[in-house]
Amino acid sequence: MAHTTFPPDLIETQRDWIRTYEALARRPLHTAALRRRLQELSSRLASHPFWDTGVGRSPAARVELRRQARAEEGA
């Protein structure tokens, strides 16, 4: 699955999701805005047209998306 090319907007949305989740994990109080943002990003990720393609139907594609997004975050 490492050769999968994801649309740039999908990778960026996943990166935003990761950053928001990490911010939520660090902040114990006043998290409503972060929770709403996480729900919005989750909805965008789940409804992206990429998942309707042959490559996107594979459960491994979602794992690979997270792996690639985390790798770009660390770079």
BALOLUM-352837 format. One record per residue (C-alpha): x, y, z; residue number from 1; residue in three letters. Coordinates in steps of 0.001 Angstrom, whole numbers, plus 500000, padded with zeros to 6 digits. Example, Ala and Ser with C-alpha at 12.3 -4.5 7.8 and 13.67 -1.06 7.14 Angstrom:
<nodes>
      x      y      z  nr rest
 512300 495500 507800   1  ALA
 513670 498940 507140   2  SER
</nodes>
This chain:
<nodes>
      x      y      z  nr rest
 500000 500000 500000   1  MET
 503035 502300 500345   2  ALA
 502816 503255 496677   3  HIS
 499303 504720 497036   4  THR
 499051 508325 495956   5  THR
 496483 510194 497995   6  PHE
 494949 513505 496906   7  PRO
 496749 516432 498576   8  PRO
 493542 517708 500183   9  ASP
 492928 514318 501800  10  LEU
 496439 514195 503261  11  ILE
 496109 517763 504539  12  GLU
 492765 516971 506171  13  THR
 494311 513925 507869  14  GLN
 497223 516067 509081  15  ARG
 494759 518624 510483  16  ASP
 492897 515778 512211  17  TRP
 496127 514526 513809  18  ILE
 497067 518017 515032  19  ARG
 493586 518616 516434  20  THR
 493539 515240 518186  21  TYR
 496932 515901 519760  22  GLU
 495804 519360 520919  23  ALA
 492704 517803 522449  24  LEU
 494821 515222 524267  25  ALA
 496974 517974 525814  26  ARG
 494073 520172 526970  27  ARG
 491891 518757 529767  28  PRO
 489455 521711 529961  29  LEU
 487521 523869 527514  30  HIS
 487638 521342 524702  31  THR
 484304 521991 522962  32  ALA
 485830 523836 520000  33  ALA
 488466 521141 519501  34  LEU
 485854 518376 519701  35  ARG
 483703 520154 517101  36  ARG
 486738 520591 514855  37  ARG
 487613 516906 515219  38  LEU
 484046 515921 514266  39  GLN
 484134 518215 511231  40  GLU
 487470 516816 510066  41  LEU
 486304 513229 510667  42  SER
 483257 513886 508518  43  SER
 485404 515376 505748  44  ARG
 487742 512391 505851  45  LEU
 484939 509831 505779  46  ALA
 483052 511481 502914  47  SER
 486034 512192 500652  48  HIS
 485482 510903 497078  49  PRO
 488799 509012 497188  50  PHE
 487146 506276 499253  51  TRP
 484792 505511 496345  52  ASP
 487710 504520 494106  53  THR
 489026 500980 493780  54  GLY
 492180 501763 495754  55  VAL
 490242 503682 498411  56  GLY
 487906 500781 499158  57  ARG
 490710 498822 500784  58  SER
 490805 499074 504607  59  PRO
 494584 499272 504285  60  ALA
 494207 502577 502434  61  ALA
 492981 504341 505588  62  ARG
 495905 502969 507572  63  VAL
 498324 504065 504855  64  GLU
 496795 507554 504785  65  LEU
 497412 507951 508524  66  ARG
 500948 506589 508155  67  ARG
 501803 508999 505337  68  GLN
 500232 511970 507121  69  ALA
 502205 511218 510304  70  ARG
 505405 510835 508296  71  ALA
 504863 514261 506712  72  GLU
 504113 515766 510139  73  GLU
 507420 514476 511447  74  GLY
 509400 515712 508452  75  ALA
</nodes>
